């Protein structure tokens, strides 16, 4: 197991949770491993495993939430033991005082996040461009990578902050010259003529979705964690062999057309056992190194507190572990 330094708490978790979620969770047997999951194609291997009968719902309860922030809230209040989150969301949860472990990587963005322009251009030609970007951790990471490769700073461009549901409208209304976005908006705008000038393939192992578990739950739920990891990885293997069947199943659950699901999957590396061992094993796991890099970017963007080295007593809040993975 390898620890990654996370920043100290910045503020307390919200003290209220939707009553419906509390009532729902109140019916869950305490022996179950409760996992908060919001809609994202990369997390669907858990639901596929449940559909195929590989994931025992009595041992692992998938608690569906509307968003990542809802999942983090449930995790912070101890109403679930685990949540499916992006690596940056895990780091922000650490900043709120949680001690978390990551025993599984669901996917890595390899083109699902990208930068669109109205015509082919080099990144060095972005000076003065109106760039639409979401005020989020992933948006900040994409922007930082683009500006670094362009040899520019944020002062060299015009940043226009957009919520994801504003991306397509802003593009069509010609309010922006360049857009930092993600699937399915990425592919939809490419069909309309937008030109991809950069994407997450140039940021290997950086935009990552993981299973985050409260560290105090590791001892009490070890067998259930291993069961979930094994079942999810089995579903990954099945999705690789039968992508069209998987796309139909995922589409039916998410209310999406199978071709939309397949387009989303093409921009992701759905990580198998070998990928997970590459990211999670060793004295200095690759995911731990990536977590430190992501934390640095987020601190520079003001999304995380300043580097915790100034506070020697800061806890090691993020644990990267391969203990629950099967052998190759």
Buried (B, 14 or more C-beta within 10 A) or exposed (E): EBBBBBBBBEEEBEEEBEEEBEEBBEEBEEEBBBBBBBBBBBBBBBBBBBBEEBBBEEBBBBBBBEEBEBBBBBBBBEBBBBBBBBBBBBBBBBBBBBBBBBBBBBBBBBBBBBBBBBEEBEBEEBEEBBBBBBEBBBBBBBBBBBBEBBEBEEEEBBBBEBEEEBBBEBBEEEBBBBBBBBBBBBBBBBEEEBBBBBBBBBBEBBBBBBBBBBBEBBEBBBEBBBBBBBBBBBBBEBBEEEBEEBBBBBBEBBEBEBEBBBBBBEBBBBBBBEBBBBBBBBEEBBBBBBBBBBBEBBBEBEBBBEBBEEEEEBBBBBBBBBBBBEEE
